[in-house]
């Protein structure tokens, strides 16, 4: 099956496939990053309000 493709062609196809997958899923990665930042900010605010109460 692999007899028709050379090593560089397989390498190029693999790199292209990985890059394409990253391009397609980039919005999901960005949304996850934003959600994590918001969560950290909320945790920080909650911690500060706890400290003010005590």
C-alpha positions in Angstrom: 0.0 0.0 0.0 2.8 2.4 0.8 4.9 1.4 -2.2 3.5 4.2 -4.3 4.4 7.1 -1.9 7.9 8.2 -1.1 9.0 9.1 2.4 9.0 12.8 1.8 5.5 12.6 0.4 4.2 10.8 3.4 5.9 13.3 5.7 4.4 16.2 3.8 0.9 14.6 3.9 1.2 14.0 7.7 2.3 17.6 8.4 -0.5 18.9 6.2 -3.0 16.7 8.0 -1.9 17.9 11.4 -1.8 21.6 10.4 -5.3 21.2 8.9 -6.6 19.7 12.1 -5.2 22.5 14.2 -6.7 25.1 11.8 -10.1 23.4 12.1 -10.1 23.1 15.9 -8.5 26.5 16.6 -11.8 28.1 17.7 -12.4 25.3 20.2 -8.9 25.8 21.6 -9.5 29.6 21.9 -12.8 29.2 23.6 -11.3 26.8 26.1 -8.5 29.3 26.8 -11.0 32.1 27.4 -13.2 29.9 29.7 -10.1 29.1 31.8 -9.2 32.7 32.1 -12.7 33.6 33.2 -12.7 30.8 35.7 -9.4 32.0 37.2 -10.8 35.5 37.5 -14.0 34.4 39.2 -12.0 32.2 41.6 -9.7 35.2 42.4 -12.7 37.5 43.1 -14.4 34.8 45.3 -11.2 34.4 47.2 -10.8 38.2 47.7 -14.5 38.5 48.9 -13.9 35.6 51.4 -10.8 37.4 52.8 -12.8 40.6 53.2 -15.5 38.8 55.1 -13.1 37.4 57.7 
